[in-house]
């Protein structure tokens, strides 16, 4: 099974969120700023290597908390 992130809202999520294609682990690759974006929505797609390949997806909502308030 391979994993990938798609359908980022806002599109800037592609710059700070990544998914390990082998394990599906979601990681941050940059800093998040509540004042800029407070919520990221995206999908994780899982695809097998069968013939024909099958896939499924789930929605992820990442909420950024403002720790200063």
C-alpha distances in whole Angstrom, upper triangle without the diagonal:
4,7,10,14,16,20,21,25,27,25,26,23,21,24,23,20,17,13,11,8,7,8,9,13,15,18,22,23,26,29,29,33,33,36,34,31,31,28,25,22,19,16,12,10,6,5,4,6,9,13,13,10,9,9,11,12,15,18,19,22,23,27,29,32,35,37,40,41
4,7,11,13,17,18,22,24,22,23,20,18,20,20,17,13,10,9,5,5,8,8,11,13,16,19,20,23,26,26,30,31,34,31,28,28,25,22,20,17,14,10,8,6,5,6,8,11,14,14,11,11,9,11,11,14,16,17,20,21,25,27,30,33,34,38,39
4,7,10,14,15,18,20,19,20,17,15,17,17,13,10,7,7,4,6,7,5,9,10,13,16,17,20,23,23,26,27,30,28,25,25,22,18,16,13,10,7,6,5,7,9,11,14,17,17,13,12,10,10,9,11,13,13,17,18,21,23,26,30,31,34,36
4,7,10,11,15,17,15,16,13,11,14,14,11,8,6,7,6,9,10,7,10,10,12,14,15,18,21,20,24,25,27,25,22,22,19,16,14,10,8,6,5,7,9,12,14,17,19,18,15,14,11,11,9,11,12,12,15,16,20,21,25,28,30,33,34
4,7,8,11,13,12,13,10,8,12,12,8,7,6,9,9,12,12,9,11,9,11,12,14,16,18,18,21,21,24,21,18,19,16,12,10,7,6,5,6,9,12,15,17,20,22,21,18,16,13,12,9,10,10,10,12,13,16,18,22,25,27,30,31
4,6,9,11,10,12,10,8,12,13,11,10,10,13,12,16,16,13,14,12,14,15,16,18,20,19,21,22,24,21,18,19,15,12,10,6,5,6,7,11,13,17,19,21,23,21,18,17,13,12,10,10,10,10,12,14,17,19,23,26,28,31,31
4,7,9,8,11,9,9,13,14,12,13,13,16,16,19,19,16,17,15,16,17,18,19,20,18,20,21,22,19,16,17,14,10,8,5,6,9,10,14,16,20,22,24,26,24,21,19,15,14,11,11,9,10,12,13,16,18,22,25,27,30,30
4,6,5,8,6,7,10,11,9,11,12,16,17,20,20,16,17,13,14,14,15,15,17,15,17,17,18,15,12,14,11,7,6,5,7,10,12,16,18,22,25,27,29,27,24,22,18,17,13,13,10,10,10,11,14,15,19,21,24,26,27
3,5,8,7,9,12,12,12,14,16,19,20,23,23,19,19,16,17,15,17,16,17,14,15,15,16,13,10,11,8,6,5,6,10,13,15,19,22,25,28,30,32,30,27,25,21,19,16,14,11,11,10,11,12,14,17,19,22,24,25
4,5,6,9,10,11,12,14,17,20,21,25,24,21,20,17,17,15,16,15,15,13,13,13,14,11,8,10,8,6,7,9,12,15,18,21,24,28,30,32,34,32,29,27,24,22,19,17,14,13,11,11,13,13,17,18,21,23,24
4,5,6,8,10,11,13,15,19,20,23,23,20,20,16,16,15,15,14,15,14,15,16,16,13,11,13,12,9,9,9,12,15,17,20,23,26,28,31,32,30,27,26,23,22,18,18,15,14,14,14,15,16,19,21,24,25,26
4,5,6,7,9,12,15,18,20,23,23,20,19,16,15,12,12,11,12,11,12,13,14,10,9,12,11,9,11,11,14,16,19,22,24,28,30,33,34,33,30,28,25,24,20,20,17,15,14,13,14,14,17,19,21,23,24
4,5,5,6,9,12,15,17,20,20,16,16,12,11,10,10,10,11,10,12,13,15,12,9,11,10,6,8,8,11,13,16,19,22,25,27,30,32,31,27,26,22,21,18,16,14,12,11,10,12,12,16,17,20,22,23
4,6,6,7,10,13,15,18,18,15,15,12,11,10,9,10,13,12,15,17,18,15,13,15,13,10,11,9,11,12,15,17,20,23,25,28,30,28,25,24,21,20,17,17,15,13,14,13,15,15,19,21,23,25,27
4,6,8,12,14,16,20,20,17,16,13,11,9,7,7,10,10,13,15,17,14,13,15,14,12,13,13,15,16,18,21,23,26,27,31,33,32,28,28,24,24,21,20,18,16,16,14,16,15,19,20,22,24,26
4,7,11,13,16,19,18,16,14,11,8,5,5,5,7,8,11,13,15,13,11,13,12,10,12,12,15,15,18,20,23,26,28,31,33,32,29,28,25,23,20,19,17,14,14,12,13,12,16,17,19,21,23
4,7,10,13,16,15,12,10,7,6,5,6,8,10,10,13,15,17,15,13,14,12,9,11,10,11,11,14,17,19,22,24,28,30,29,26,24,21,20,17,16,14,11,12,10,13,13,16,18,20,23,24
4,7,9,12,12,9,8,6,5,6,7,10,13,13,17,19,21,19,17,18,16,12,13,11,11,10,13,14,17,19,21,25,27,26,23,22,19,18,16,15,14,12,14,13,16,16,19,22,23,26,28
4,6,9,8,6,6,5,6,9,10,13,16,16,20,21,24,22,19,20,17,14,14,11,10,8,10,11,13,16,18,21,24,24,20,19,16,15,13,13,13,12,14,13,17,18,21,24,25,28,30
4,6,6,5,5,7,8,11,12,15,18,19,23,25,27,25,23,23,21,18,17,15,14,11,12,11,13,15,16,20,23,23,19,19,16,16,15,15,16,15,17,17,20,21,24,27,28,31,33
4,6,6,8,10,12,14,15,18,21,22,26,27,30,28,25,26,23,20,19,15,13,10,10,9,10,11,13,16,19,19,16,16,14,14,14,15,16,16,19,19,23,24,27,30,31,34,36
4,6,8,11,13,16,17,21,24,25,28,30,33,31,28,28,26,22,21,18,16,12,12,10,11,11,12,16,19,19,16,16,14,15,15,16,18,18,21,21,25,26,29,32,32,36,37
4,5,9,11,15,16,20,22,23,27,28,31,29,27,26,24,21,20,17,15,12,12,10,12,13,15,18,21,21,18,17,15,15,15,15,17,16,19,19,22,24,26,29,30,33,35
4,6,9,13,15,18,20,21,24,25,28,26,24,23,20,17,16,14,12,8,9,8,11,13,15,18,21,21,17,16,14,13,12,12,13,12,15,15,19,21,23,27,28,31,32
4,6,10,12,16,18,18,22,23,26,24,22,21,19,16,16,14,13,10,12,12,15,16,19,22,25,25,21,20,17,16,14,14,14,12,15,14,17,18,21,24,24,28,30
4,7,10,13,14,14,18,19,22,21,18,18,15,13,13,11,11,9,12,13,16,19,21,24,27,27,23,21,18,17,14,13,13,10,12,11,14,15,18,21,22,25,26
4,6,9,11,12,16,17,21,19,17,17,15,13,14,13,14,13,15,16,19,22,24,27,30,30,26,25,22,20,18,16,16,13,14,11,14,14,17,19,20,23,25
4,6,7,9,12,14,17,16,14,15,14,12,14,13,15,15,18,19,22,25,27,30,33,32,29,27,24,23,20,18,17,14,14,11,13,12,15,17,17,20,22
4,7,9,13,16,18,16,15,17,16,14,16,15,17,17,19,21,23,26,28,31,34,33,29,29,26,25,22,21,20,17,17,14,16,14,17,19,19,22,24
4,7,10,13,15,13,13,15,15,13,16,16,19,19,22,24,26,29,31,34,37,36,32,32,28,27,24,23,21,18,17,14,15,13,15,16,17,19,22
4,7,10,12,11,11,12,14,13,16,17,20,21,24,26,29,32,34,37,40,39,35,34,31,29,26,24,22,18,17,13,13,11,12,13,14,15,18
4,7,9,8,8,9,10,10,14,15,19,20,23,26,29,32,34,37,40,39,35,34,30,28,24,22,20,16,14,11,10,7,9,10,12,13,16
4,5,5,6,7,10,11,15,17,21,22,26,29,32,35,37,40,43,42,38,36,33,31,27,25,22,18,16,12,11,7,9,8,10,11,13
4,5,5,5,8,11,14,17,21,23,26,29,32,36,38,41,44,42,39,37,33,31,27,24,21,18,14,11,9,6,6,6,9,10,11
4,6,7,11,13,17,19,23,25,29,32,35,38,41,44,46,45,41,39,35,33,29,27,23,20,17,15,12,9,10,8,11,11,11
4,7,10,11,15,17,21,23,26,30,33,36,39,41,43,42,38,37,33,31,27,25,22,19,16,14,12,10,12,11,14,14,15
4,6,7,11,14,17,20,23,26,29,33,36,38,40,39,35,33,30,27,24,21,18,15,12,10,9,7,10,11,14,15,16
4,7,10,14,17,20,23,26,29,33,36,38,41,39,35,33,30,27,23,20,17,14,10,8,6,5,7,8,12,14,13
4,7,10,14,16,20,23,26,29,32,35,37,35,32,30,26,23,19,17,13,10,7,6,5,6,9,11,15,17,17
4,7,10,13,16,19,23,26,29,31,34,32,28,26,23,20,16,14,11,8,6,5,7,8,12,14,17,20,20
4,7,10,13,17,20,24,27,29,31,29,26,23,20,17,13,11,7,6,5,6,9,11,15,18,20,23,23
4,7,10,13,16,20,23,25,27,25,22,20,16,14,10,9,6,5,7,8,12,14,18,21,23,26,26
4,6,10,13,16,20,22,24,22,18,16,12,10,6,6,4,6,9,11,14,17,21,24,26,29,29
4,7,10,13,16,19,21,20,16,14,10,8,5,5,6,7,11,12,16,19,22,25,27,30,31
4,7,10,13,15,17,16,12,10,7,6,4,7,9,11,14,16,20,22,26,29,31,34,35
4,7,10,12,15,14,10,8,5,5,6,9,12,13,17,19,22,25,28,31,33,36,37
4,7,9,11,10,7,6,4,7,9,12,15,17,21,22,26,28,32,35,37,40,41
4,6,9,9,5,6,6,9,12,15,18,20,24,25,29,31,35,38,39,43,44
4,7,8,5,8,9,13,15,19,22,23,27,29,32,34,38,41,42,46,47
4,5,4,7,10,13,17,20,23,25,29,31,35,37,40,44,45,48,49
3,5,8,12,15,19,22,25,28,32,34,37,40,43,46,48,51,52
4,6,10,14,17,21,24,26,30,32,36,38,42,45,47,50,51
4,7,10,14,17,20,23,27,29,32,35,38,41,43,46,47
4,7,11,14,18,20,24,26,30,33,36,39,41,44,45
4,7,11,14,17,20,23,26,29,32,36,37,41,41
4,7,11,13,17,20,23,26,29,33,35,38,38
4,7,10,13,16,20,23,26,29,31,34,35
4,7,10,13,16,20,22,26,28,31,31
4,7,10,13,16,19,23,25,28,28
4,6,10,13,16,19,22,25,25
4,6,10,13,16,18,22,21
4,7,10,13,15,18,19
4,6,10,12,15,15
4,7,9,12,13
4,6,9,9
4,6,6
4,6
4
